[in-house]
Amino acid sequence: MSASDKPGTTHFGFREVPAAEKQKLVGEVFSSVAGNYDLMNDLMSLGIHRVWKRYFAATAQVKRGDRVLDLAGGTGDIAALLRGRVGDDGELVLGDINGAMLRVGRDRMTDRGHVRGFEYVQCNAETLPFPDCSFDLVTIAFGLRNVTDKDAALREMHRVLKVGGQARVLEFSRVRADWFRPLYDFHSFQVLPRLGRLFAKDADSYRYLAESIRKHPPQDELKAMMEASGFERCRYRNLSGGIVAIHDGYRV
């Protein structure tokens, strides 16, 4: 919930809705787009999301034998990229609140031959069903902006991390160059919903996703939220001029 929301309400895209309803509304969006999730990301990022995810995984603090939790990880993209880094002795837990997304990800991972060392858990990022100090690395890619109570999710990420463990957030953020913002807004609000209608028969979900990016805390605000949740050595790195940012924090 952002500081601008009224008590008991939060944002769903540009709409203000009762906080208790956001989880259901977001669930409907992702159930709708689950079968076209790769297409959705390609349309939103012009295909660059694959490069962002590879960099995100390649620069994570992780080693062989580590246990990793990937939240909002239903598609398995990040887990698949981290598989070789944790090795056969490592474990990757894919957590996602949406069952449809989790099923799509599990099927995709199985089709790729990724079976051993993976666990799938349907869970809410705000109340994780794991003991304290359970993971060496916690990641969430393109999922934090859809969480109703982001502060609660960050506190839970901190709680389940081992001492010395790293949390990483990959998320759409605030574009830095003033000249680029009108072009980015035109793509987000004019082009993207039309592409969603054309390719996925779903303009509304794509419009929500564009709106949710604008409501997500910008770089410095998210860094401050991580610090308030207990993380130390917090920092962020902008990619593609701030279209996305990677935030890091550690439990010490």
C-alpha positions, -999 to 999 in steps of 0.1 A, spaced: 0 0 0 14 34 -9 14 65 12 -11 81 -11 -37 54 -7 -67 60 16 -69 37 47 -83 3 36 -77 10 -1 -49 4 -25 -43 9 -62 -52 -16 -90 -35 1 -119 -49 37 -118 -81 26 -100 -84 28 -62 -99 -4 -48 -104 -20 -14 -71 -35 -3 -89 -69 3 -99 -70 -34 -66 -64 -51 -53 -99 -47 -84 -113 -64 -82 -87 -92 -45 -93 -98 -52 -130 -98 -77 -126 -125 -53 -107 -147 -25 -133 -144 -49 -162 -148 -60 -145 -180 -24 -140 -194 -8 -171 -180 -8 -189 -213 6 -159 -231 30 -147 -205 61 -148 -227 42 -129 -254 31 -104 -228 67 -97 -217 78 -95 -253 51 -70 -261 59 -49 -230 96 -49 -234 101 -54 -271 118 -87 -263 145 -71 -241 131 -88 -209 151 -119 -218 184 -99 -216 174 -83 -183 166 -117 -168 199 -132 -179 218 -103 -164 197 -104 -132 205 -141 -127 241 -139 -138 249 -112 -112 231 -128 -83 251 -138 -52 246 -176 -54 269 -206 -54 267 -244 -57 246 -260 -30 226 -229 -22 189 -229 -16 170 -202 -36 134 -189 -34 121 -173 -66 89 -154 -58 64 -146 -85 84 -173 -102 56 -193 -118 70 -192 -153 104 -206 -141 125 -182 -162 147 -170 -133 149 -205 -117 160 -220 -150 188 -194 -154 200 -201 -118 199 -239 -121 235 -243 -133 248 -220 -107 234 -239 -77 244 -272 -91 229 -307 -84 232 -301 -47 212 -269 -47 175 -264 -45 152 -239 -63 118 -232 -48 94 -215 -72 67 -196 -53 37 -179 -69 3 -169 -56 -14 -178 -89 -20 -214 -95 -24 -210 -132 10 -194 -135 26 -220 -114 11 -248 -135 24 -232 -167 58 -228 -152 60 -264 -139 49 -277 -173 75 -256 -191 103 -266 -168 94 -303 -172 94 -299 -210 129 -284 -207 140 -314 -187 143 -294 -155 128 -317 -128 154 -325 -102 161 -299 -76 129 -279 -82 100 -274 -58 67 -255 -66 48 -238 -38 16 -217 -42 21 -190 -16 14 -153 -8 46 -132 -8 32 -113 22 30 -144 44 56 -169 33 51 -205 45 89 -210 52 109 -209 85 132 -181 93 167 -182 77 157 -208 51 173 -194 19 206 -181 6 190 -160 -21 155 -147 -26 145 -132 -60 114 -116 -73 112 -106 -110 84 -85 -123 62 -94 -94 66 -70 -66 45 -43 -82 15 -66 -81 18 -73 -44 -8 -55 -23 14 -49 8 49 -45 -6 64 -37 28 50 -69 42 65 -89 13 99 -72 18 98 -80 55 90 -117 47 119 -118 21 142 -106 48 129 -130 74 134 -161 53 169 -152 42 199 -166 60 224 -142 76 246 -130 47 219 -139 22 209 -116 -7 175 -104 -18 171 -92 -54 142 -74 -71 139 -70 -108 111 -46 -117 99 -20 -141 108 13 -127 110 51 -136 125 61 -169 153 85 -163 155 105 -196 128 132 -199 128 130 -237 121 93 -237 91 93 -213 65 105 -239 76 77 -263 75 51 -234 40 63 -223 27 61 -259 39 25 -262 25 16 -228 -9 31 -230 -17 33 -267 3 5 -284 4 -22 -257 -34 -26 -250 -40 -28 -288 -13 -55 -291 -29 -73 -262 -63 -72 -279 -48 -83 -312 -25 -112 -300 -41 -123 -267 -77 -110 -271 -72 -92 -238 -67 -54 -239 -77 -47 -202 -51 -69 -186 -24 -53 -207 -36 -19 -198 -36 -28 -161 0 -40 -164 11 -7 -179 -7 12 -152 8 -9 -125 43 0 -136 35 37 -131 22 31 -96 52 11 -85 76 29 -62 105 45 -82 141 35 -76 150 56 -45 117 50 -28 120 12 -32 155 13 -19 143 31 12 115 5 16 140 -23 16 161 -5 42 131 0 64 123 -37 61 157 -45 76 180 -50 46 215 -36 47 239 -25 19 209 -17 -3 216 -5 -38 200 -4 -73 212 -5 -108 192 9 -137 189 -11 -169 179 4 -203 177 39 -189 156 30 -159 129 11 -178 138 -16 -152 159 -16 -122 176 -43 -101 175 -37 -63 198 -56 -39 198 -59 -2 214 -83 24 205 -98 57 234 -91 81 
